[in-house]
Amino acid sequence: MKLLKFPLIAFLALIFTLSVGCTSHQGGRTHTNAFGIYERETHAYTQVPSYNIPFRRADFDPDADISGNRTTLLWGLFTYYDY
């Protein structure tokens, strides 16, 4: 039984390591998700949900250019956006 546990644990560790940061590209947009703890989307331009704590880039740096990027932390609890 001991011999069977090691390959199973090694296989699960490999799958976990390879699937930690999932990134998708779609028409110039990128979406990166690390188990919902960290999520970044470029060219998002969507409405920020009302159930989270938003941080707008213009509040911190009024001279910044608008890029449409959105970063969420802790499954959307905190959202940093610049549009």
Order of alpha helices (4+ residues) and beta strands (2+ residues): alpha-beta-beta-beta-beta-alpha-beta-beta
